[in-house]
Amino acid sequence: MAKNDLKNTDKKIDFPIPVSSYKMILIGFGIVILGFILMMGGGASSPDEFNYDIFSFRRITLAPIVVLFGFGFVFWAIMRKPKKEMEKEN
């Protein structure tokens, strides 16, 4: 293989999603996991008793909102354009 061939293979590989967005995606999935953790619990100590904690504000309202926010954050992280790319286009 000639030296010229080696220089041509050292091109920068462009990924469809920038590396900075991967960090944001991981943060978003962390938010989703937090929402599912908020939904956990509420089990009764005895199967003969009904535990009304399953109808708490945290499990019925707050946790689904946190999960939806997490999925929205992941969607935004995938679709956003980094500032460097925006400056190159202008």
Secondary structure, DSSP 8 states (H G I E B T S, - for coil): --HHHHHHT------SS-HHHHHHHHHHHHHHHHHHHHH-----SSTTS--GGGGSHIIIIIHHHHHHHHHHHHHHHHH---HHHHHHH-
